[in-house]
Structures are given as structure tokens and as C-alpha cells.
Amino acid sequence: MSIDHALSCKKGGWVVRRHNEVVRAWKRYFEKGGFRCVREEPTLRPLPRGVNARPSTNISADARADLVVRSENGRDDFYDVAIIDTFCSRNMEKSAERALTSYEDYKRSAYEDRVARLGTFTPLVCSIYGTLAPSAATTAHKVARRVDPDREERDAVLDLHSAMIQAATIKATSLCLRARSWSVLPPVPAAGTLEDAAGRMVGLRGEDH
């Protein structure tokens, strides 16, 4: 067991739970911004015959985005959430910013052509440390402006609204560590055998005498 393994191992469902926690944090954030129609896991329509799409496009029949939000112009905005470790072995040679933008590009190559006829696609990528990739940061600020449209100091609190998403990400990431920590901690003594440090020191002094 290591920190890297705990943050990526899918055994036990904690990585999936981390993902779902962040998806729901974004969903609540969109709703707080006044978006009335926000749904989780919308199924994506298949590509029509003859449509040109990138070879990297996800053509799976059960492909889904994480969220769909009805925009003011009536179109659907699709979002896909990803939480990545910017300091894992795969990203060691990249800066954190480069790792995040590379994953944004990967998400766009998989979904952008698939949803082009239906609306827009935006990847919501962040690091396990709460750092938002450029598109996610832009989206967070866009929603924040809807939360406080008339507040004079609105621009001063944009980062505070973004921190809501970042805090949710860090909290969800910690689940992957806390949920597995039980297996690597020293065994807990049987009930009734615990004693505080002061009592233990008294006992040791007595043994010395």
C-alpha cells in the first residue's frame, strides 16, 4: 500500500466514489447558479452514419457524459468530470498545468465530436489537490457570476466560489486514503486494554523501580 496506489486503485469502489462526489459537487454548484435543468449521466446519442469524427471519438453505445445542463439558448451543455494525480509516474515529466490541459485534450478528443450536434462539450478536469484545469476554472467563474449577479464585490468572491469545488475535490480524494488506512495501521488492542499516555508512563516508572 502506498499513497499513489490508494489514489488510483479501483478496488473497493473508493475511486469511483471520489468521482461521484465531485460530479455531485458540480451539480449542486450549477443549481446554485440558477440552472434549472441539471441531470447526471445523460446517455449520448450515437453518431449518425457518414458523420466525420476523430478516430479517438468514443463510439460506445452506452457512452455517457457526467452532467448535462440546459443553457439559456435552449441547447444542452455536456460536461465530463475527471480527477487526476498530476504527480503520478505518468505525469512526472510534465508540469501540473500541462498534465491537466493534456487530459482536457484527451476528453475533448473522445467526446466533442459525439455531442457536437446536440450542444457543447466541456471537460471539468481537476487534480487530486483541487487545482482546476483551465476549462473547469472558466466554468466555475461563469457559474459564480450567476450566483452573485448584483453584488458589488462579485469579482472579489469568484475565487471563493471556485474554492467550493476545490474543497469538495480534496475531501473526496481523502476518502481514497482514509478508507484504506485501516489495513495499514497497527492493530487496535482489544477493548479494555487502552490506556492514556500518563498512565503508561506511571506504569513504566513503577517497572523501573
KOLKEPA-294589 format. One record per residue (C-alpha): residue in three letters; x, y, z; residue number from 1. Coordinates in steps of 0.05 Angstrom, whole numbers. Each point is the difference from the previous one (the first is absolute). Example, Ala and Ser with C-alpha at 12.3 -4.5 7.8 and 13.67 -1.06 7.14 Angstrom:
# KOLKEPA-294589
<rec><r>ala</r><X>246</X><Y>-90</Y><Z>156</Z><k>1</k></rec>
<rec><r>ser</r><X>27</X><Y>69</Y><Z>-13</Z><k>2</k></rec>
This chain:
# KOLKEPA-294589
<rec><r>met</r><X>0</X><Y>0</Y><Z>0</Z><k>1</k></rec>
<rec><r>ser</r><X>25</X><Y>69</Y><Z>-19</Z><k>2</k></rec>
<rec><r>ile</r><X>-32</X><Y>68</Y><Z>-9</Z><k>3</k></rec>
<rec><r>asp</r><X>6</X><Y>-6</Y><Z>-76</Z><k>4</k></rec>
<rec><r>his</r><X>-34</X><Y>-68</Y><Z>2</Z><k>5</k></rec>
<rec><r>ala</r><X>-55</X><Y>23</Y><Z>47</Z><k>6</k></rec>
<rec><r>leu</r><X>-17</X><Y>58</Y><Z>-46</Z><k>7</k></rec>
<rec><r>ser</r><X>-7</X><Y>-42</Y><Z>-62</Z><k>8</k></rec>
<rec><r>cys</r><X>-20</X><Y>-71</Y><Z>20</Z><k>9</k></rec>
<rec><r>lys</r><X>-73</X><Y>-13</Y><Z>-18</Z><k>10</k></rec>
<rec><r>lys</r><X>-7</X><Y>-58</Y><Z>49</Z><k>11</k></rec>
<rec><r>gly</r><X>-54</X><Y>15</Y><Z>51</Z><k>12</k></rec>
<rec><r>gly</r><X>-33</X><Y>54</Y><Z>-43</Z><k>13</k></rec>
<rec><r>trp</r><X>33</X><Y>59</Y><Z>34</Z><k>14</k></rec>
<rec><r>val</r><X>28</X><Y>31</Y><Z>-64</Z><k>15</k></rec>
<rec><r>val</r><X>-70</X><Y>-5</Y><Z>-30</Z><k>16</k></rec>
<rec><r>arg</r><X>-29</X><Y>32</Y><Z>62</Z><k>17</k></rec>
<rec><r>arg</r><X>51</X><Y>56</Y><Z>-4</Z><k>18</k></rec>
<rec><r>his</r><X>-22</X><Y>13</Y><Z>-72</Z><k>19</k></rec>
<rec><r>asn</r><X>-74</X><Y>-1</Y><Z>18</Z><k>20</k></rec>
<rec><r>glu</r><X>10</X><Y>47</Y><Z>59</Z><k>21</k></rec>
<rec><r>val</r><X>33</X><Y>52</Y><Z>-46</Z><k>22</k></rec>
<rec><r>val</r><X>-54</X><Y>-9</Y><Z>-53</Z><k>23</k></rec>
<rec><r>arg</r><X>-53</X><Y>15</Y><Z>52</Z><k>24</k></rec>
<rec><r>ala</r><X>38</X><Y>60</Y><Z>26</Z><k>25</k></rec>
<rec><r>trp</r><X>0</X><Y>29</Y><Z>-71</Z><k>26</k></rec>
<rec><r>lys</r><X>-74</X><Y>-17</Y><Z>-6</Z><k>27</k></rec>
<rec><r>arg</r><X>-17</X><Y>38</Y><Z>64</Z><k>28</k></rec>
<rec><r>tyr</r><X>44</X><Y>57</Y><Z>-24</Z><k>29</k></rec>
<rec><r>phe</r><X>-37</X><Y>6</Y><Z>-66</Z><k>30</k></rec>
<rec><r>glu</r><X>-66</X><Y>-1</Y><Z>37</Z><k>31</k></rec>
<rec><r>lys</r><X>24</X><Y>54</Y><Z>47</Z><k>32</k></rec>
<rec><r>gly</r><X>16</X><Y>41</Y><Z>-62</Z><k>33</k></rec>
<rec><r>gly</r><X>-73</X><Y>-3</Y><Z>-20</Z><k>34</k></rec>
<rec><r>phe</r><X>2</X><Y>-54</Y><Z>-54</Z><k>35</k></rec>
<rec><r>arg</r><X>-67</X><Y>-35</Y><Z>4</Z><k>36</k></rec>
<rec><r>cys</r><X>13</X><Y>-62</Y><Z>-40</Z><k>37</k></rec>
<rec><r>val</r><X>62</X><Y>-37</Y><Z>24</Z><k>38</k></rec>
<rec><r>arg</r><X>3</X><Y>-76</Y><Z>-9</Z><k>39</k></rec>
<rec><r>glu</r><X>52</X><Y>-53</Y><Z>15</Z><k>40</k></rec>
<rec><r>glu</r><X>26</X><Y>-51</Y><Z>-49</Z><k>41</k></rec>
<rec><r>pro</r><X>-38</X><Y>17</Y><Z>-63</Z><k>42</k></rec>
<rec><r>thr</r><X>5</X><Y>-53</Y><Z>-54</Z><k>43</k></rec>
<rec><r>leu</r><X>32</X><Y>26</Y><Z>-63</Z><k>44</k></rec>
<rec><r>arg</r><X>-34</X><Y>-11</Y><Z>-67</Z><k>45</k></rec>
<rec><r>pro</r><X>39</X><Y>-43</Y><Z>-49</Z><k>46</k></rec>
<rec><r>leu</r><X>36</X><Y>32</Y><Z>-58</Z><k>47</k></rec>
<rec><r>pro</r><X>-41</X><Y>1</Y><Z>-64</Z><k>48</k></rec>
<rec><r>arg</r><X>26</X><Y>-38</Y><Z>-59</Z><k>49</k></rec>
<rec><r>gly</r><X>49</X><Y>39</Y><Z>-42</Z><k>50</k></rec>
<rec><r>val</r><X>17</X><Y>52</Y><Z>52</Z><k>51</k></rec>
<rec><r>asn</r><X>73</X><Y>17</Y><Z>3</Z><k>52</k></rec>
<rec><r>ala</r><X>30</X><Y>-9</Y><Z>69</Z><k>53</k></rec>
<rec><r>arg</r><X>69</X><Y>-7</Y><Z>29</Z><k>54</k></rec>
<rec><r>pro</r><X>25</X><Y>-72</Y><Z>6</Z><k>55</k></rec>
<rec><r>ser</r><X>6</X><Y>12</Y><Z>75</Z><k>56</k></rec>
<rec><r>thr</r><X>-75</X><Y>13</Y><Z>7</Z><k>57</k></rec>
<rec><r>asn</r><X>-36</X><Y>-45</Y><Z>50</Z><k>58</k></rec>
<rec><r>ile</r><X>-50</X><Y>-38</Y><Z>-43</Z><k>59</k></rec>
<rec><r>ser</r><X>-25</X><Y>-46</Y><Z>55</Z><k>60</k></rec>
<rec><r>ala</r><X>-75</X><Y>-11</Y><Z>-1</Z><k>61</k></rec>
<rec><r>asp</r><X>-5</X><Y>14</Y><Z>75</Z><k>62</k></rec>
<rec><r>ala</r><X>47</X><Y>60</Y><Z>1</Z><k>63</k></rec>
<rec><r>arg</r><X>-21</X><Y>53</Y><Z>50</Z><k>64</k></rec>
<rec><r>ala</r><X>22</X><Y>68</Y><Z>23</Z><k>65</k></rec>
<rec><r>asp</r><X>0</X><Y>16</Y><Z>74</Z><k>66</k></rec>
<rec><r>leu</r><X>-46</X><Y>60</Y><Z>-3</Z><k>67</k></rec>
<rec><r>val</r><X>-45</X><Y>36</Y><Z>-49</Z><k>68</k></rec>
<rec><r>val</r><X>-23</X><Y>71</Y><Z>13</Z><k>69</k></rec>
<rec><r>arg</r><X>-54</X><Y>36</Y><Z>-40</Z><k>70</k></rec>
<rec><r>ser</r><X>29</X><Y>67</Y><Z>-21</Z><k>71</k></rec>
<rec><r>glu</r><X>-39</X><Y>64</Y><Z>-9</Z><k>72</k></rec>
<rec><r>asn</r><X>-3</X><Y>-8</Y><Z>-75</Z><k>73</k></rec>
<rec><r>gly</r><X>-34</X><Y>-67</Y><Z>7</Z><k>74</k></rec>
<rec><r>arg</r><X>60</X><Y>-42</Y><Z>-19</Z><k>75</k></rec>
<rec><r>asp</r><X>30</X><Y>-53</Y><Z>44</Z><k>76</k></rec>
<rec><r>asp</r><X>69</X><Y>9</Y><Z>30</Z><k>77</k></rec>
<rec><r>phe</r><X>34</X><Y>-66</Y><Z>15</Z><k>78</k></rec>
<rec><r>tyr</r><X>54</X><Y>-7</Y><Z>53</Z><k>79</k></rec>
<rec><r>asp</r><X>47</X><Y>-57</Y><Z>17</Z><k>80</k></rec>
<rec><r>val</r><X>36</X><Y>-1</Y><Z>67</Z><k>81</k></rec>
<rec><r>ala</r><X>70</X><Y>-28</Y><Z>11</Z><k>82</k></rec>
<rec><r>ile</r><X>46</X><Y>1</Y><Z>61</Z><k>83</k></rec>
<rec><r>ile</r><X>72</X><Y>-15</Y><Z>-15</Z><k>84</k></rec>
<rec><r>asp</r><X>65</X><Y>-6</Y><Z>39</Z><k>85</k></rec>
<rec><r>thr</r><X>45</X><Y>52</Y><Z>-31</Z><k>86</k></rec>
<rec><r>phe</r><X>61</X><Y>-29</Y><Z>35</Z><k>87</k></rec>
<rec><r>cys</r><X>-10</X><Y>-74</Y><Z>-16</Z><k>88</k></rec>
<rec><r>ser</r><X>55</X><Y>-37</Y><Z>-39</Z><k>89</k></rec>
<rec><r>arg</r><X>-36</X><Y>13</Y><Z>-66</Z><k>90</k></rec>
<rec><r>asn</r><X>2</X><Y>75</Y><Z>11</Z><k>91</k></rec>
<rec><r>met</r><X>67</X><Y>7</Y><Z>34</Z><k>92</k></rec>
<rec><r>glu</r><X>32</X><Y>32</Y><Z>-62</Z><k>93</k></rec>
<rec><r>lys</r><X>-57</X><Y>51</Y><Z>-7</Z><k>94</k></rec>
<rec><r>ser</r><X>-18</X><Y>62</Y><Z>39</Z><k>95</k></rec>
<rec><r>ala</r><X>-66</X><Y>-3</Y><Z>37</Z><k>96</k></rec>
<rec><r>glu</r><X>-31</X><Y>48</Y><Z>-50</Z><k>97</k></rec>
<rec><r>arg</r><X>24</X><Y>-41</Y><Z>-59</Z><k>98</k></rec>
<rec><r>ala</r><X>-27</X><Y>-64</Y><Z>31</Z><k>99</k></rec>
<rec><r>leu</r><X>-68</X><Y>32</Y><Z>10</Z><k>100</k></rec>
<rec><r>thr</r><X>-5</X><Y>30</Y><Z>-70</Z><k>101</k></rec>
<rec><r>ser</r><X>23</X><Y>-65</Y><Z>-32</Z><k>102</k></rec>
<rec><r>tyr</r><X>-57</X><Y>-36</Y><Z>34</Z><k>103</k></rec>
<rec><r>glu</r><X>-48</X><Y>54</Y><Z>-23</Z><k>104</k></rec>
<rec><r>asp</r><X>23</X><Y>-13</Y><Z>-71</Z><k>105</k></rec>
<rec><r>tyr</r><X>-9</X><Y>-75</Y><Z>10</Z><k>106</k></rec>
<rec><r>lys</r><X>-72</X><Y>10</Y><Z>24</Z><k>107</k></rec>
<rec><r>arg</r><X>-16</X><Y>47</Y><Z>-58</Z><k>108</k></rec>
<rec><r>ser</r><X>27</X><Y>-50</Y><Z>-50</Z><k>109</k></rec>
<rec><r>ala</r><X>-46</X><Y>-54</Y><Z>29</Z><k>110</k></rec>
<rec><r>tyr</r><X>-65</X><Y>39</Y><Z>7</Z><k>111</k></rec>
<rec><r>glu</r><X>0</X><Y>66</Y><Z>-38</Z><k>112</k></rec>
<rec><r>asp</r><X>-20</X><Y>-29</Y><Z>-67</Z><k>113</k></rec>
<rec><r>arg</r><X>-51</X><Y>-46</Y><Z>33</Z><k>114</k></rec>
<rec><r>val</r><X>-40</X><Y>57</Y><Z>29</Z><k>115</k></rec>
<rec><r>ala</r><X>12</X><Y>54</Y><Z>-53</Z><k>116</k></rec>
<rec><r>arg</r><X>-70</X><Y>-8</Y><Z>-30</Z><k>117</k></rec>
<rec><r>leu</r><X>-33</X><Y>4</Y><Z>69</Z><k>118</k></rec>
<rec><r>gly</r><X>37</X><Y>57</Y><Z>33</Z><k>119</k></rec>
<rec><r>thr</r><X>68</X><Y>16</Y><Z>30</Z><k>120</k></rec>
<rec><r>phe</r><X>50</X><Y>-43</Y><Z>37</Z><k>121</k></rec>
<rec><r>thr</r><X>45</X><Y>23</Y><Z>56</Z><k>122</k></rec>
<rec><r>pro</r><X>49</X><Y>-43</Y><Z>40</Z><k>123</k></rec>
<rec><r>leu</r><X>0</X><Y>15</Y><Z>74</Z><k>124</k></rec>
<rec><r>val</r><X>70</X><Y>-25</Y><Z>18</Z><k>125</k></rec>
<rec><r>cys</r><X>33</X><Y>12</Y><Z>67</Z><k>126</k></rec>
<rec><r>ser</r><X>58</X><Y>-27</Y><Z>39</Z><k>127</k></rec>
<rec><r>ile</r><X>-6</X><Y>-41</Y><Z>64</Z><k>128</k></rec>
<rec><r>tyr</r><X>26</X><Y>63</Y><Z>35</Z><k>129</k></rec>
<rec><r>gly</r><X>-59</X><Y>42</Y><Z>-23</Z><k>130</k></rec>
<rec><r>thr</r><X>35</X><Y>37</Y><Z>-57</Z><k>131</k></rec>
<rec><r>leu</r><X>-50</X><Y>14</Y><Z>-56</Z><k>132</k></rec>
<rec><r>ala</r><X>21</X><Y>-7</Y><Z>-73</Z><k>133</k></rec>
<rec><r>pro</r><X>-13</X><Y>61</Y><Z>-44</Z><k>134</k></rec>
<rec><r>ser</r><X>-69</X><Y>-21</Y><Z>-25</Z><k>135</k></rec>
<rec><r>ala</r><X>-23</X><Y>-20</Y><Z>69</Z><k>136</k></rec>
<rec><r>ala</r><X>24</X><Y>66</Y><Z>29</Z><k>137</k></rec>
<rec><r>thr</r><X>-35</X><Y>40</Y><Z>-54</Z><k>138</k></rec>
<rec><r>thr</r><X>-64</X><Y>-39</Y><Z>12</Z><k>139</k></rec>
<rec><r>ala</r><X>4</X><Y>11</Y><Z>75</Z><k>140</k></rec>
<rec><r>his</r><X>8</X><Y>75</Y><Z>-9</Z><k>141</k></rec>
<rec><r>lys</r><X>-58</X><Y>2</Y><Z>-50</Z><k>142</k></rec>
<rec><r>val</r><X>-46</X><Y>-34</Y><Z>51</Z><k>143</k></rec>
<rec><r>ala</r><X>26</X><Y>45</Y><Z>56</Z><k>144</k></rec>
<rec><r>arg</r><X>-21</X><Y>62</Y><Z>-39</Z><k>145</k></rec>
<rec><r>arg</r><X>-71</X><Y>-28</Y><Z>-2</Z><k>146</k></rec>
<rec><r>val</r><X>0</X><Y>-14</Y><Z>75</Z><k>147</k></rec>
<rec><r>asp</r><X>13</X><Y>73</Y><Z>19</Z><k>148</k></rec>
<rec><r>pro</r><X>-21</X><Y>41</Y><Z>-61</Z><k>149</k></rec>
<rec><r>asp</r><X>-13</X><Y>64</Y><Z>38</Z><k>150</k></rec>
<rec><r>arg</r><X>54</X><Y>-1</Y><Z>53</Z><k>151</k></rec>
<rec><r>glu</r><X>48</X><Y>58</Y><Z>-7</Z><k>152</k></rec>
<rec><r>glu</r><X>59</X><Y>-41</Y><Z>25</Z><k>153</k></rec>
<rec><r>arg</r><X>-19</X><Y>-58</Y><Z>-46</Z><k>154</k></rec>
<rec><r>asp</r><X>68</X><Y>-5</Y><Z>-33</Z><k>155</k></rec>
<rec><r>ala</r><X>33</X><Y>-3</Y><Z>68</Z><k>156</k></rec>
<rec><r>val</r><X>-39</X><Y>-62</Y><Z>20</Z><k>157</k></rec>
<rec><r>leu</r><X>7</X><Y>-40</Y><Z>-65</Z><k>158</k></rec>
<rec><r>asp</r><X>58</X><Y>-39</Y><Z>27</Z><k>159</k></rec>
<rec><r>leu</r><X>-39</X><Y>-16</Y><Z>64</Z><k>160</k></rec>
<rec><r>his</r><X>-55</X><Y>-32</Y><Z>-43</Z><k>161</k></rec>
<rec><r>ser</r><X>53</X><Y>-40</Y><Z>-38</Z><k>162</k></rec>
<rec><r>ala</r><X>27</X><Y>-23</Y><Z>67</Z><k>163</k></rec>
<rec><r>met</r><X>-66</X><Y>-36</Y><Z>13</Z><k>164</k></rec>
<rec><r>ile</r><X>17</X><Y>-47</Y><Z>-58</Z><k>165</k></rec>
<rec><r>gln</r><X>73</X><Y>-6</Y><Z>21</Z><k>166</k></rec>
<rec><r>ala</r><X>-19</X><Y>-17</Y><Z>72</Z><k>167</k></rec>
<rec><r>ala</r><X>-48</X><Y>-53</Y><Z>-24</Z><k>168</k></rec>
<rec><r>thr</r><X>55</X><Y>-30</Y><Z>-43</Z><k>169</k></rec>
<rec><r>ile</r><X>50</X><Y>-3</Y><Z>57</Z><k>170</k></rec>
<rec><r>lys</r><X>-52</X><Y>-29</Y><Z>48</Z><k>171</k></rec>
<rec><r>ala</r><X>-19</X><Y>-54</Y><Z>-51</Z><k>172</k></rec>
<rec><r>thr</r><X>73</X><Y>-16</Y><Z>-13</Z><k>173</k></rec>
<rec><r>ser</r><X>13</X><Y>-10</Y><Z>73</Z><k>174</k></rec>
<rec><r>leu</r><X>-52</X><Y>-55</Y><Z>0</Z><k>175</k></rec>
<rec><r>cys</r><X>48</X><Y>-42</Y><Z>-42</Z><k>176</k></rec>
<rec><r>leu</r><X>52</X><Y>6</Y><Z>55</Z><k>177</k></rec>
<rec><r>arg</r><X>-44</X><Y>-3</Y><Z>62</Z><k>178</k></rec>
<rec><r>ala</r><X>-41</X><Y>-59</Y><Z>-25</Z><k>179</k></rec>
<rec><r>arg</r><X>63</X><Y>-43</Y><Z>-9</Z><k>180</k></rec>
<rec><r>ser</r><X>39</X><Y>25</Y><Z>60</Z><k>181</k></rec>
<rec><r>trp</r><X>-31</X><Y>-54</Y><Z>45</Z><k>182</k></rec>
<rec><r>ser</r><X>39</X><Y>-55</Y><Z>-36</Z><k>183</k></rec>
<rec><r>val</r><X>68</X><Y>34</Y><Z>10</Z><k>184</k></rec>
<rec><r>leu</r><X>-8</X><Y>26</Y><Z>72</Z><k>185</k></rec>
<rec><r>pro</r><X>27</X><Y>-40</Y><Z>59</Z><k>186</k></rec>
<rec><r>pro</r><X>-52</X><Y>-48</Y><Z>29</Z><k>187</k></rec>
<rec><r>val</r><X>-46</X><Y>30</Y><Z>52</Z><k>188</k></rec>
<rec><r>pro</r><X>5</X><Y>-32</Y><Z>69</Z><k>189</k></rec>
<rec><r>ala</r><X>-60</X><Y>-38</Y><Z>26</Z><k>190</k></rec>
<rec><r>ala</r><X>-54</X><Y>40</Y><Z>35</Z><k>191</k></rec>
<rec><r>gly</r><X>20</X><Y>19</Y><Z>71</Z><k>192</k></rec>
<rec><r>thr</r><X>75</X><Y>-2</Y><Z>-12</Z><k>193</k></rec>
<rec><r>leu</r><X>9</X><Y>73</Y><Z>-22</Z><k>194</k></rec>
<rec><r>glu</r><X>32</X><Y>48</Y><Z>48</Z><k>195</k></rec>
<rec><r>asp</r><X>21</X><Y>73</Y><Z>-4</Z><k>196</k></rec>
<rec><r>ala</r><X>72</X><Y>22</Y><Z>-6</Z><k>197</k></rec>
<rec><r>ala</r><X>3</X><Y>25</Y><Z>72</Z><k>198</k></rec>
<rec><r>gly</r><X>-23</X><Y>-67</Y><Z>27</Z><k>199</k></rec>
<rec><r>arg</r><X>50</X><Y>-36</Y><Z>-44</Z><k>200</k></rec>
<rec><r>met</r><X>57</X><Y>44</Y><Z>26</Z><k>201</k></rec>
<rec><r>val</r><X>-19</X><Y>-14</Y><Z>72</Z><k>202</k></rec>
<rec><r>gly</r><X>2</X><Y>-74</Y><Z>-15</Z><k>203</k></rec>
<rec><r>leu</r><X>69</X><Y>6</Y><Z>-31</Z><k>204</k></rec>
<rec><r>arg</r><X>26</X><Y>38</Y><Z>59</Z><k>205</k></rec>
<rec><r>gly</r><X>-26</X><Y>-54</Y><Z>46</Z><k>206</k></rec>
<rec><r>glu</r><X>34</X><Y>-54</Y><Z>-42</Z><k>207</k></rec>
<rec><r>asp</r><X>65</X><Y>38</Y><Z>5</Z><k>208</k></rec>
<rec><r>his</r><X>-4</X><Y>1</Y><Z>76</Z><k>209</k></rec>
